[in-house]
Amino acid sequence: MSEKLHLTPDDEFPDDLSALPDGELQVLDSQVQRQLDYEYVREGEPNPETEFRHHDIDDEFQERDIR
């Protein structure tokens, strides 16, 4: 997993979030959230790719809570 604080829309993103261990998913969530915050401050709105990634991660967390 990347040591970057932000995950830009151009950075790689896992195809299958269910394959990630909880800790890696939490790091990925933090990176995407930081990127969202950055985009809101700099651009006034999120990049659609970042927003999709954020929703995908939220969905994965919800799935894991159900299991």
FENLINHU-V173803 format. One line per field, one symbol per residue. phi: phi as a letter, one per 30 degrees, with the letter a starting at -180 (. if undefined). burial: 1 if it has 16 or more other C-alpha atoms within 10 Angstrom, else 0. Layout:
phi=???
burial=???
This chain:
phi=.dcddccdedddbedbdddddeddddddeddddddeedddddciaddedddddddddeddddedddd
burial=0000011110000000100000001011111111110110000001000110110010011000000
